[in-house]
Amino acid sequence: MSILTVTPAAAEQVKNLLNQRGKPSLGIRVGIKTRGCSGLSYYIEYADAKNPYDEQIDVDGLTILIDPKAIMFILGVIMDFEVNELESGFTFKNPNEKGRCGCGESFHV
């Protein structure tokens, strides 16, 4: 089982964002922060350098770093990029998730 599975749509969107950034980047970092009604929320940020304990995965020529504090919450997650009539954005499907808040901003395991 991979720590994080990245769909082709998500990989393509990450490439687009990195190309539009205007400065070189190593890749992106994915992590978890405390937020919302249920307690945890995913975050994605540009990564200019690898931190000492980051877990690194390479997907379709991209470097994706996983914050070490998030590994136990991200194990088995599928990161996708979805577009519909009202919104577009990255989504995370977590098989370990036990619940999500009503607004969809946060989750708990």
Phi and psi in degrees as a GROMACS rama.xvg file:
@    title "Ramachandran Plot"
@    xaxis  label "Phi"
@    yaxis  label "Psi"
@TYPE xy
-77.7419  150.139  SER-2
-58.9946  -48.3839  ILE-3
-142.246  129.745  LEU-4
-101.665  130.55  THR-5
-113.695  122.654  VAL-6
-72.5542  160.369  THR-7
-56.8682  -37.6909  PRO-8
-63.8781  -41.3838  ALA-9
-67.9402  -41.6025  ALA-10
-61.3791  -42.3222  ALA-11
-63.3535  -42.0996  GLU-12
-67.0045  -39.4035  GLN-13
-61.541  -44.2079  VAL-14
-58.5249  -44.9267  LYS-15
-58.9453  -45.9971  ASN-16
-64.0856  -42.3135  LEU-17
-65.2336  -38.6666  LEU-18
-67.1241  -31.6992  ASN-19
-84.8677  -10.5902  GLN-20
-62.6893  -35.5834  ARG-21
92.0724  1.55257  GLY-22
-150.665  152.805  LYS-23
-62.9842  142.427  PRO-24
-133.349  148.459  SER-25
-68.4371  -39.7225  LEU-26
167.441  -139.845  GLY-27
-125.719  159.86  ILE-28
-119.184  134.582  ARG-29
-113.371  135.878  VAL-30
-152.945  -171.734  GLY-31
-126.697  140.304  ILE-32
-134.242  159.145  LYS-33
-77.5035  124.999  THR-34
-171.346  152.388  ARG-35
76.8297  -174.736  GLY-36
-68.4339  -37.9414  CYS-37
-92.3756  -10.9394  SER-38
112.807  -33.2671  GLY-39
-129.574  146.826  LEU-40
-143.402  145.689  SER-41
-80.2213  151.441  TYR-42
-137.046  153.571  TYR-43
-129.652  134.606  ILE-44
-141.791  159.225  GLU-45
-67.1001  143.554  TYR-46
-119.548  117.422  ALA-47
-91.5247  -20.6601  ASP-48
-152.182  156.044  ALA-49
-85.7724  127.736  LYS-50
-76.5625  156.546  ASN-51
-53.191  -36.0449  PRO-52
-109.698  8.26818  TYR-53
-60.1225  140.825  ASP-54
-89.9482  133.89  GLU-55
-112.451  132.127  GLN-56
-124.981  146.787  ILE-57
-114.191  125.783  ASP-58
-131.57  116.565  VAL-59
50.8978  43.2209  ASP-60
82.5526  2.59044  GLY-61
-102.832  147.353  LEU-62
-101.199  122.221  THR-63
-120.016  122.203  ILE-64
-101.938  140.517  LEU-65
-111.497  123.182  ILE-66
-58.1562  129.566  ASP-67
-59.7448  -28.0452  PRO-68
-72.3068  -13.2614  LYS-69
-102.124  -9.58835  ALA-70
-55.738  -45.0554  ILE-71
-66.7882  -20.9437  MET-72
-92.8768  -18.6572  PHE-73
-101.502  -12.7302  ILE-74
-53.8296  117.915  LEU-75
88.5866  1.56938  GLY-76
-74.1943  144.894  VAL-77
-107.984  118.797  ILE-78
-95.9394  125.717  MET-79
-130.107  168.266  ASP-80
-125.641  121.78  PHE-81
-120.775  143.992  GLU-82
-127.236  129.441  VAL-83
-135.845  -172.393  ASN-84
-62.6616  -29.9227  GLU-85
-105.097  -23.2969  LEU-86
-159.296  166.557  GLU-87
-143.061  150.647  SER-88
170.371  172.56  GLY-89
-75.2805  140.382  PHE-90
-124.193  154.041  THR-91
-128.249  120.006  PHE-92
-103.916  112.251  LYS-93
-111.768  113.643  ASN-94
-67.573  -14.8637  PRO-95
-93.9824  -3.67475  ASN-96
-66.4784  131.867  GLU-97
-100.118  -21.3862  LYS-98
-173.406  163.437  GLY-99
-138.11  147.642  ARG-100
-71.5922  163.674  CYS-101
-60.8109  -32.5749  GLY-102
-84.8459  -8.4236  CYS-103
80.2508  7.93535  GLY-104
-78.9481  -29.5656  GLU-105
-140.234  169.668  SER-106
-146.057  171.183  PHE-107
-140.323  154.531  HIS-108
